[in-house]
Structure formats: structure tokens, C-alpha cells
């Protein structure tokens, strides 16, 4: 039975590694999707060195049409969607439509919240539509030792709360914090 499953967490919680492991353990016969990967377009990669080619999801890509075209020939067994926080709400709707209309299971991986502690639009829509939400097995810790629940953007040692949702470059760094320290601005 096909389903839409969400795997949302923080940076360094093993999302992409789990996506690639799932692809391997399911037989490697699925469709892989990604958006804005840290190692370049069309590539799912993890910090532990795993990587696999994937369809790059640009903001204007109709995912349902893509998946319907792929299933028209050889039917994939499943879909792995990585970096789903960068998908549009409409694209997350397309993933749900693929479950319901094409009978494909979709496993979606991404960040739950941005550096401000707010849900990414793609993650929000995924939480609204998912058949299941799974906890990631790797927990990250705040500097105080508590489980981290938020990712902060830090510049010159100070936590910042403004700026573009996605910034490319090395002028900022990110740190995982517990709720208490994220809300207090103590990175």
C-alpha cells in the first residue's frame, strides 16, 4: 500500500544518509529527487560521504508530471525526495498526488524549521499531508547537552534572526540548539 512518509529533523541528523540507505535497502529501483543539495545540482549527498544522482527539483518543476512520465515506461518502486524543505507547497501536493494517483510510496526527507525556528513552507505542507511522520534515529545535541530542537544561524559568534531564508556562502554558520537556548539567542 503506497504512502507519503515524512522524515524531518535538524542539520546533522542523518536525513540524506538515511534517504540513501533507504534507497539501497529498497533495491535501488526508485526515483531520487533533490533540491539545493550542498554538493551541487542533481546529487543527494550526506556528510558521511554517501551520494547518488537525483533529479534536481527547481521551483517550476511539476513533480506529478515528471513522476507520471517516468511511470509510463518502467514503473519505479518508490520515490525518495531529499531536501523537501526547499520544495514548493504545490510540489509537496504533487508528491501526495503521486501516492494517491500513481500508487507510489514517497519517502520525503528535509529540515523541519529554518534558522528563525519557523516551519519551511515545504516542510509545513508535508506535515499537513503525510500519512506518517517518522522520527530520525540520530539525535543532535545543544552545547548544553540537551537534545537540539532548532538550528540557529550564527555570524561572528552572534545568533541572527534576519536575512534570506536560504543564504549561499560561508559568511554564516549554523548551530543546533535546544529550544531554551534558541529562544534566548545563546549560540
MOQUIKA-V6087 format. One record per residue. N is the residue number from 1. D_CENTER is the distance of its C-alpha to the mean C-alpha in whole Angstrom. Layout:
BEGIN
<<N:D_CENTER> <N:D_CENTER>>
END
This chain:
BEGIN
<<1:23> <2:20> <3:17> <4:14> <5:12> <6:9> <7:7> <8:6> <9:8> <10:9> <11:10> <12:12> <13:11> <14:10> <15:7> <16:8> <17:11> <18:11> <19:9> <20:12> <21:15> <22:14> <23:15> <24:18> <25:19> <26:19> <27:21> <28:19> <29:20> <30:17> <31:15> <32:12> <33:10> <34:8> <35:9> <36:10> <37:10> <38:12> <39:15> <40:15> <41:15> <42:14> <43:13> <44:11> <45:12> <46:12> <47:14> <48:16> <49:17> <50:16> <51:15> <52:15> <53:16> <54:14> <55:14> <56:13> <57:12> <58:14> <59:15> <60:18> <61:17> <62:18> <63:16> <64:18> <65:21> <66:19> <67:19> <68:22> <69:24> <70:22> <71:23> <72:27> <73:28> <74:26> <75:24> <76:21> <77:20> <78:16> <79:13> <80:10> <81:7> <82:5> <83:3> <84:4> <85:5> <86:8> <87:9> <88:12> <89:13> <90:16> <91:13> <92:11> <93:15> <94:16> <95:13> <96:15> <97:18> <98:18> <99:18> <100:21> <101:23> <102:22> <103:22> <104:19> <105:16> <106:13> <107:10> <108:6> <109:4> <110:2> <111:5> <112:8> <113:10> <114:12> <115:15> <116:17> <117:16> <118:15> <119:12> <120:10> <121:12> <122:9> <123:8> <124:11> <125:12> <126:10> <127:12> <128:15> <129:15> <130:14> <131:16> <132:15> <133:13> <134:13> <135:13> <136:12> <137:15> <138:15> <139:16> <140:16> <141:19> <142:21> <143:24> <144:26> <145:25> <146:23> <147:20> <148:17> <149:15> <150:15> <151:14> <152:17> <153:18> <154:21> <155:24> <156:27> <157:27> <158:26> <159:23> <160:22> <161:21> <162:22> <163:21> <164:18> <165:15> <166:14> <167:16> <168:17> <169:20> <170:21> <171:23> <172:20> <173:19> <174:16> <175:17> <176:16> <177:19> <178:20> <179:20> <180:24> <181:24> <182:21> <183:23> <184:26> <185:25> <186:26> <187:23>>
END
